Amino acid sequence: MNARRIVQSIAASADWSPAALVATNEPVVLRGLTADWPLVAAGQTGVDSAIAYLKRFDGGRPVVALTGDAAMGGRFFYRDDFSGFNFEAARTGLSACLDRIAAGLDDPAAPAIYVGSTDLDLYLPGLRGENDLPWPAGTPTPMVSIWIGNRTTAATHYDMSNNLAACMVGRRRFTLFPPDQVANLYPGPLEPTPGGQVVSMVDLRAPDLDRFPRVAEALAHAQVAELEPGDVLFYPALWWHNVEALSPFNAMINYWWNDAPAFADSPMTTLLHALLSLRDRPAAERAAWAAMFDHYVWSGGDAARAHLPPAIQGDLAPLDEPAARRLRARLLQRLNR
């Protein structure tokens, strides 16, 4: 893949607060922010030390491990005929999974093994007590997960949350695309998906420009972050990212968070309902509804209610938890008609 724009880096001593990072609306690498964490230090000693350190915190709960044949090149995706996935998912003990990865470190025919998005506190209790970012008061509580595997690739996808990805053991490469490149990335089906999110159909290792010509435009907007152990990458919600674990053994801890209130519904629900209610209407109607959404939603709501006394604003008023419950109940009634 040709060289792309490198994600900007800032020193670990800079203001990395979640609010400051979100305000940039761009990916940012914080070099060495977690370099003094014990897990990073264990990994610098060697793979055996990193695995032994992780095993100390094995809480005994089976994790979900994805396993694929070496022929897939580590990229978790669909089968060539799209009849299913090119990997198997199974529950296994964390320590046993770590042993399987260790046993194949020097074997080019070893299977690709990937433990993704595993709740850190639930599955490795105590590890976060020794390896954690100080989270500012008043910032939405993050979901903290760990990712473990050998040389694997997570196909280009997006998340609906802001992300701080802390590279703990091994090296990682993130290739990131802004949200407006969605059409140029040729998203796959909404379901099923390899990891819960829609993935691009383009293999960035060797983009097929005959089949996916618009990906050239996406690549022109791509940003690349090469992470060493101790580096942390921030990227905003809905940025597409392809993640390559480049070392024989890799571990990463990430923090997901959103500034939306807890009672807010998932925007994916809105998208699915729009497929049902709007997509197949005549073009003139879709354009009219686009103007409606501009007025009622994309504007932030102020323009739609500013001329109305608060007593009659109804659903147009700013939402709180009781109002969200009432609105959800009315929507369910309409959907179940």
C-alpha positions in Angstrom: 0.0 0.0 0.0 1.3 3.4 -0.9 2.4 5.8 1.9 -0.4 7.9 3.3 -0.6 10.9 5.5 0.8 10.2 8.9 -1.5 10.8 11.9 -0.2 13.8 13.9 1.7 12.9 17.1 1.8 14.9 20.4 3.9 14.4 23.4 2.5 12.3 26.3 2.8 15.4 28.5 0.3 17.3 26.3 -3.4 17.8 27.2 -4.8 14.4 26.2 -8.1 14.9 28.1 -11.1 13.2 26.3 -12.8 16.6 25.7 -9.6 18.1 24.2 -9.1 15.2 21.9 -12.8 15.1 20.7 -12.5 18.8 20.0 -9.8 18.1 17.4 -12.2 15.9 15.4 -9.0 14.2 14.0 -6.9 11.2 14.9 -4.0 11.9 17.2 -1.2 9.7 18.5 0.0 10.3 22.1 3.6 9.0 22.0 4.6 7.1 25.1 1.6 7.9 27.1 1.4 4.4 28.7 5.1 3.5 28.4 5.5 3.1 32.1 2.6 0.6 32.5 3.6 -2.8 33.9 2.1 -4.6 30.9 4.2 -2.6 28.5 7.3 -3.3 30.6 6.5 -7.0 30.6 6.2 -7.0 26.9 9.5 -5.2 26.4 11.1 -8.1 28.4 9.7 -10.7 26.0 6.5 -12.5 24.9 6.8 -15.0 27.7 6.9 -12.2 30.3 3.9 -10.5 28.7 1.9 -13.8 28.7 2.8 -14.6 32.2 1.7 -11.1 33.3 -1.6 -11.5 31.6 -2.2 -14.9 33.1 -1.9 -13.4 36.6 -5.2 -11.7 36.0 -7.1 -14.5 34.3 -10.5 -14.4 36.1 -11.5 -17.9 34.9 -14.3 -16.7 32.6 -14.2 -18.2 29.1 -13.3 -15.7 26.4 -14.4 -15.8 22.8 -11.5 -16.6 20.5 -11.6 -16.3 16.8 -9.4 -18.8 14.9 -8.6 -19.0 11.2 -6.4 -21.0 9.0 -2.9 -19.5 8.2 -4.0 -19.2 4.5 -6.3 -16.3 5.4 -3.2 -14.2 6.1 -4.6 -13.1 9.5 -7.5 -11.0 8.0 -10.8 -11.9 9.6 -13.4 -11.6 6.9 -15.9 -13.5 4.9 -15.3 -16.7 2.9 -14.5 -16.2 -0.8 -18.1 -17.3 -1.7 -19.6 -15.3 1.2 -21.3 -18.4 2.6 -20.0 -17.5 6.0 -16.8 -16.3 7.7 -13.2 -17.4 7.2 -12.8 -18.2 10.9 -14.4 -20.0 13.7 -15.5 -18.5 17.1 -15.4 -20.6 20.2 -15.3 -20.0 24.0 -12.0 -21.0 25.6 -10.0 -20.3 28.7 -7.9 -17.2 28.4 -4.7 -18.9 29.7 -5.2 -21.8 27.3 -5.7 -19.3 24.4 -2.5 -17.5 25.4 -0.6 -20.9 25.4 -1.9 -21.6 21.9 -0.6 -18.3 20.6 2.8 -18.9 22.4 3.1 -22.4 20.9 2.8 -21.0 17.3 5.0 -17.9 17.6 7.7 -19.3 15.3 5.4 -21.4 13.1 4.4 -19.8 9.7 1.6 -22.4 9.4 0.1 -21.5 12.9 -3.5 -20.4 12.8 -4.5 -16.8 13.3 -5.9 -16.3 16.8 -7.8 -13.2 17.9 -9.5 -12.3 21.2 -11.3 -9.0 20.5 -13.2 -6.5 22.6 -13.1 -8.4 25.9 -14.3 -6.5 29.0 -11.1 -5.8 31.0 -12.6 -5.7 34.4 -14.8 -8.7 33.9 -12.3 -11.1 32.4 -9.0 -9.9 33.8 -10.0 -8.4 37.1 -7.2 -6.4 38.7 -5.2 -5.7 35.6 -6.8 -2.3 35.2 -5.7 -1.4 38.7 -2.1 -1.5 37.5 -2.7 -0.3 33.9 -5.2 2.5 33.6 -5.6 6.0 32.3 -6.7 8.6 34.9 -10.2 9.4 33.6 -11.3 13.0 34.2 -14.3 13.6 36.5 -17.4 14.6 34.6 -16.4 12.7 31.4 -18.7 9.9 30.4 -17.6 6.6 31.8 -15.7 4.6 29.2 -16.0 0.9 28.2 -12.6 -0.6 28.7 -11.6 -3.7 26.7 -8.6 -5.7 25.9 -7.6 -7.2 22.5 -5.1 -10.1 22.2 -3.7 -12.1 19.3 -0.9 -12.9 16.9 -0.5 -11.4 13.5 -4.1 -10.5 12.7 -6.0 -7.8 10.8 -9.4 -6.3 11.7 -11.0 -5.4 8.3 -11.8 -1.7 7.8 -14.8 -0.8 9.9 -16.2 2.0 12.1 -17.3 2.3 15.7 -20.0 4.5 17.1 -17.9 5.7 20.0 -14.8 7.7 20.4 -11.7 5.6 21.0 -8.4 5.7 22.8 -6.4 2.6 21.7 -3.4 1.9 23.9 -0.8 -0.3 22.2 0.6 -2.5 25.1 2.5 -5.4 23.5 3.7 -5.6 19.9 3.4 -3.1 17.1 0.1 -2.0 15.4 -0.7 -0.1 12.3 -4.0 1.8 12.0 -5.2 3.0 8.6 -8.0 5.6 9.2 -10.5 7.2 6.9 -12.9 10.1 7.7 -16.6 9.3 7.8 -17.3 11.1 4.5 -15.4 8.3 2.7 -18.0 5.7 3.5 -19.2 5.3 -0.2 -15.6 5.0 -1.4 -14.9 2.2 1.0 -17.6 -0.1 -0.4 -19.3 -1.2 2.9 -20.4 -4.8 3.1 -23.8 -6.1 4.3 -25.3 -4.8 7.5 -25.5 -8.3 8.8 -23.9 -10.7 9.4 -20.6 -9.0 10.0 -17.3 -10.5 11.1 -17.1 -8.5 14.4 -20.4 -6.8 14.9 -19.8 -3.8 12.7 -20.1 -3.3 9.0 -16.7 -3.9 7.2 -15.3 -2.6 4.0 -15.2 -5.1 1.2 -11.8 -3.8 0.1 -8.7 -5.7 1.2 -6.2 -2.8 1.9 -3.3 -5.2 1.6 -3.9 -5.3 -2.2 -6.8 -3.1 -3.2 -8.6 -4.3 -6.3 -9.1 -1.0 -8.2 -10.9 -2.7 -11.1 -13.6 -4.0 -8.8 -13.5 -1.1 -6.3 -12.3 2.0 -8.3 -13.5 4.6 -5.8 -11.2 3.2 -3.1 -8.4 5.2 -4.7 -10.2 8.4 -3.5 -10.6 6.9 0.0 -6.9 6.1 0.1 -6.1 9.7 -0.9 -7.8 10.7 2.4 -6.3 8.0 4.5 -4.2 8.6 7.6 -1.8 6.0 9.0 -0.7 5.6 12.6 2.2 3.2 13.4 2.1 2.4 17.1 4.9 1.1 19.3 4.3 -0.3 22.8 3.3 2.6 25.1 1.7 4.7 22.3 -2.0 5.6 22.4 -4.1 6.5 19.4 -7.2 8.6 19.6 -9.8 8.7 16.8 -13.3 10.1 16.8 -16.5 8.1 16.5 -17.4 6.9 13.0 -13.9 7.1 11.6 -13.3 4.0 9.6 -10.1 2.1 10.6 -8.2 -1.0 9.4 -6.1 -2.5 12.3 -3.0 -4.6 11.6 -1.2 -6.4 14.5 2.3 -6.6 13.2 4.1 -8.7 15.8 4.0 -12.4 16.7 2.1 -11.5 19.9 0.1 -8.4 20.5 -2.1 -6.9 23.2 -4.0 -3.6 23.2 -6.3 -1.9 25.7 -8.9 0.5 24.5 -11.4 3.0 25.9 -14.7 3.7 24.2 -16.9 6.6 25.2 -19.7 8.9 23.9 -20.9 12.2 25.0 -24.5 11.3 24.3 -26.7 10.7 27.3 -27.3 7.1 28.4 -31.0 7.3 27.5 -30.2 8.1 23.8 -31.0 5.3 21.4 -28.5 4.0 18.9 -28.3 5.9 15.6 -28.2 2.5 13.8 -31.8 2.1 14.9 -32.6 5.2 13.0 -30.7 4.1 10.0 -32.5 0.7 9.9 -35.9 2.4 10.2 -35.0 4.9 7.5 -34.3 1.9 5.2 -37.8 0.7 6.0 -39.6 4.0 5.7 -37.6 6.4 3.5 -35.1 4.8 1.1 -37.6 3.4 -1.5 -39.8 6.5 -1.7 -39.7 8.6 -4.8 -36.7 10.9 -5.2 -38.7 14.1 -4.7 -40.1 12.7 -1.4 -36.7 11.7 -0.2 -35.4 15.2 -0.9 -38.4 16.7 1.0 -37.7 14.5 4.0 -34.0 15.5 3.8 -35.1 19.0 4.4 -37.3 17.8 7.3 -34.3 16.1 8.9 -32.2 19.2 8.4 -34.8 21.3 10.2 -35.7 18.9 13.0 -32.5 16.8 13.6 -29.3 18.0 11.9 -29.8 21.6 13.1 -29.6 20.4 16.7 -33.3 21.2 17.4 -33.1 24.9 18.4 -34.5 26.1 15.1 -37.5 23.7 15.3 -38.6 24.9 18.8 -37.3 28.5 19.2 -40.6 30.0 18.1 -42.8 27.7 20.3 -43.6 28.3 24.0 -42.1 25.6 26.2 -45.5 24.3 27.2 -46.3 23.2 23.7 -42.9 22.0 22.5 -43.6 18.4 23.3 -41.2 16.0 21.5 -39.3 19.1 20.2 -38.1 20.0 23.6 -34.7 18.9 24.8 -34.9 15.3 25.9 -34.4 13.9 29.3 -34.7 10.3 30.5 -38.5 10.4 31.2 -39.2 12.1 27.8 -37.0 9.6 26.1 -39.0 6.7 27.7 -42.2 8.2 26.5 -40.9 8.8 23.0 -39.6 5.2 22.8 -42.9 3.8 23.9 -44.8 5.8 21.2 -42.3 4.5 18.6 -42.8 0.9 19.7 -46.6 1.4 19.4 -46.2 2.6 15.8 -43.7 -0.1 14.9 -46.0 -2.8 16.3 -49.1 -1.6 14.5 
